[in-house]
Amino acid sequence: MNTNVKKINPAKIKHRTIRSKKEKAFNVCNIIILSLLGICFVLPYLFILSASLMSEGEYLARGYSLIPYGFTFDAYVQLFKYDTTILKSLGCSIFLTVTGTILHTSVNVLAAYPLSKPKFVGKNVLMKILIFAMLFSGGLIPTYILIVNMGLKNNWLALLLPGALSPWTCIMIRSFFLSVPPSLEEAMKMDGANNLTVLLHVYVPMSVPVIASQMMFMAVGFWSSWSGPLLYFDHNHRDMLPLAAVLQQMLQKNVNPSGGSVGGDYSETMKMAMVVISTLPVIAAYPFMQKYFISGMMLGSVKE
């Protein structure tokens, strides 16, 4: 018997996927198309970033360019020295985004937990109401009348309460909760845990990807919100406007968003700098949330 035969470790065998020519051609075309789309999406932002780093004279002479001629941070310096509106609006955006994201996440998680229980009374009726609310809405005018009659105008609750329960988000989280093994909940309840303890110590930790992805959606929505603040805050409460609303007014007309004369207009480079400031936090946060965003979207959409 030959004892010199070399043993092969199965764990070291590399599995190679054999693709046909059509699959290879599809992958190449897919990469090319996605690369072109990526360039189309990135280029406008690079033009704006470059314009914000140019002097006003160079921008007016050359227009948009990938290379910031006359490189300077004057637009950013002037923007924050112009008045206190930008700093106030930045603080309002942070407050609205953090508070709104925490509130909406809590409401949707608390609503999704009982809806994932088969013995919950009225579950089918509530699910039909959620689906109906996801497809149809009351409209802008009825919502505005409701907010005003509730006495919430010029109040942060006018932006935080509407949509606190998002049907789409609630259904996504519920779909993930359905995949949690019931044995874990039964074991904790045998040890004396109540429903809230089970939710916080079993369901929420196991559902971090889908909850984090939904939080990303909510945070971007609150950070980019401008129509609601302009609708519910009158001229006497313009200091409550978030950054996106101030940017919208700045780009629409060259007036001081806080009211009154400012002794000059916002320059074009200052407007570009404002766009960069308003979008930079979301762009900076996305790489850290990307893994949760991708896995949460996949898991929450297929587990039922």
N, C-alpha and C positions, 0 to 999 in steps of 0.2 A: 504493500500500500504506500502510495506516494505521500509523504508527510511534508513536502516542500511547497505544497499548494498554498498560495497566499490567500488568507481570508479577507473577504471584503466586508467592511462595515456598512450595513444598509443605511445608517444615518448619514453617511458621507456621500451617498449617491445623489447627484444633482438631477432633479427632474426638469427636463427641458420641454417647454410647450412648443409643439410643432404647429406652425401657422401656415395657412395656404397663401397663395399669392394675392388673392382677393382681400384677405384679412390684413396682410401687410400693406397693401395699397390703401385700404380704408384707414389704417392707423396713421399712415403718412399724411393723407388728406385731412384727417381729423386734427393732427398736430398743426398743420399749416393753417387751417381755418381758425383754430383756437388761438394760435399765435397772432394772426392778423387782427382778430377781434380784441385780443389783449392790448395790442399796440394802439388800436383805435380808441380804447377806453383810457389808456394811460397818457397818451399824447396831450389831450386837452389839459389834464392836470399839470403836466410838466410845463406847458406853455404858461399857465396861470402862475405856477411857482416861479418860473423864470421872470415873468413880468413883475412879480412882487419884489424881486431882488434887483430891479433896474431903477435907475433914476428916472424921474418924470420926463426929463428932456430926451433921454435915450429911448424911452418907451414911445413917446409921441413921434420921434423921428424914425424908429425902426419897426415899431409894432411888436407883434408876438414873435418870439424867437426862443429856440431851445437853449441858447447861450445867453445868460444875463449880462448884457453889455452895461458897462458902468456899474459894476456890482456894488450894492449898498443895502444896508438895512434901514434906510431912512423911512421907508413906508411903514415899517412896523413900529419904529420909534415915534413917528408922528401920529400913528393911529392910537397909541396908548396915551400920548400927551394931548391929543385933540380935546378930549373931555373925559369924564368918568363913565360915560355911557357904556363903553366897551367892557371895562372891568366889571361893572354891575351886571351887564347882560351875560358875561361869562359865568359869574357866580350863580345867576338865575338858571342858566342852562345846566350847570352841574347839579344844583338842587333839584330841578325838575326831572333830570335824567335818573339820578340816584333814587329819589323818593318814588317816582313813577314806576321804575323797574322793580323795586322791592315790593311795592303795593300790588302791582299787577301780577307778579310772579306768585306772591302769597295767595291771592284770591284764586288764581287758576289752579294752583296745586291743591288748595283746600276744596275746590269744586270738583276736581278730577278724581280725588280719592274715593268719595262715596259713589260717584258714577261708575267706578270700576268694580263695584261690589254687586254680584248677581242678586242678592237678597235685599238690596236697597229699594224701599217702596217708592214708586213714582219715577223710577230711573228712566223708563222708556218715554214717558211724557216729557221729562226734562231734556232728554236727548233730542227729541223732536223740536222742542222749543229752541235749543241751541243751534240745530241745523237750520231752522227757519231764520233765526237771527243772523246766521252767517251769510245767508243768501239775500236777505232783505233788511233794509235799515229805514229808520224813520225819516231821514233826510235832514238837511242843514237847518231849514227854518223851524220845524218842530223841535229839533234839539236845542236850538238857540232859545226858543220860547220857554222850554222846560227849564233850562239852566237859569234864565232870568227870573222865572216865577219861583224857583227854589232859593233865590237870593244868593246865588253863587257868582254873580258877575263881579269882576275885579277881585276874584278869589282864586287861589291856586287849585282849590277843589274842582273848579270848572274845567281844568285840564286833566286832573287826576282821576276823578270819578267816572266820567264817560268812558266806556270801553275797558273798565277795570277787569271785567270778565270777558275775555276774548274767546268766542266759540271755537275758532280754529286752534288756538293755543291749548285750550282746555281739552279738546278732543285728541290732540297730539300727545299730551301728557297722560291722558286716560289710556290711550292705546299702549303706552309703555308700561303703565301700572298693571295692565292686564297680564303682562308677561312675568311679573314677579311671582315666585312660587308661593302659593297659599300656606304651605307648611311653615314658612318663616313667621308669618303673622300668627298662626296658631300657637307656635312655640312661645312667642313673646307674650301672648295673652294668657297662656297657662302659667306664666311667671308673674301675672298680675298687671301687665302693661295695658294701658287704654289705647283708644284709636289714635289719639294725637301722638303718643309715644311711638306707636308702630309706624305712623307716617313719617315722623322725623328721624327715626333710627333705622328704618328698613327701606321704605319706598323712596324717600328723597336721596339717600346716599347711592342707591342702586340706579337712580334715574338722573344722575348728574349730567350725562351728555345731552339728553333731550331738554332738560331744564336750562342748561347753560346756553344751548343754541337758541331757545326761545327768549332768554334774557338778552341775548345779543340783538335779536330783532326788536325787542321792546326798547332797548337803550338807544339804538339808532333812530327809531321812530320818535322818541321823546327829544333826542338831541337835534333832530332835523325839523321839529315842529315849529311852524311859524304862523299858519293860518288861524289856529285856535287862539293863541295869545293876542293877535291883532283883533280878533273878533270879540273876545271877552274882556279885554283890558282897554279902558277908555283913555283919553289923552291925559287925564290926571294920574294915571298909574303906568305911564310908559317906562318907569324905572323897573317894572316887573317883567319887561320883555326879555325873552331869552336871546341868545346870540343869533339864531337863525332868523328871528323876526327883525332884529336890528339890521342884519345883512340884507334882508328883502327890502326894507325901507331905504337902505343906503344905495342899493343898486337901482331902485325905482326912481328915486329923486334925491338930489343933493341937498338934503336938509338934515338938521340935527335930530335924531330919533327921539331925544328927550324933550324936544320942543324948543322953540325960540331960535334966535339967530346965533350962528357960530362964527360969524365973521369971515367965512370962506367956505369953499366946497370941498368935499372929499375928492382927492385926486384919483386918477385911474389906478395908479400903483397901490394906493391905500385900499381901494376896493378889492384888488387882487390879493393883497395881504389879508384882508378880512375873509376872503373865501378860503385861503389856506388855513387860517386859524380855526375856522368853523369846521373844517373837514379833517384836520390833522389828528384830533383825539380818536376818531373812529378808525382811521387808517392805522394808527399806532396800536390800538387795542385788538384789531382783527387777528394779527399773527398769533397772539397768545390764546385766542378763542377758536382758532381754526380747527383744531383737532376735535373740540367739543361740537363745533358747528357741523362738521361733516358727519361724524358718527351719530350725533343726535338726530339729524335729518334723516339718515338712513334707517336707524333703529326705530325711531318714532313713526316712520311711515309704513313699515312692514310688519311690526309686531301688533297682533290683534287677537 
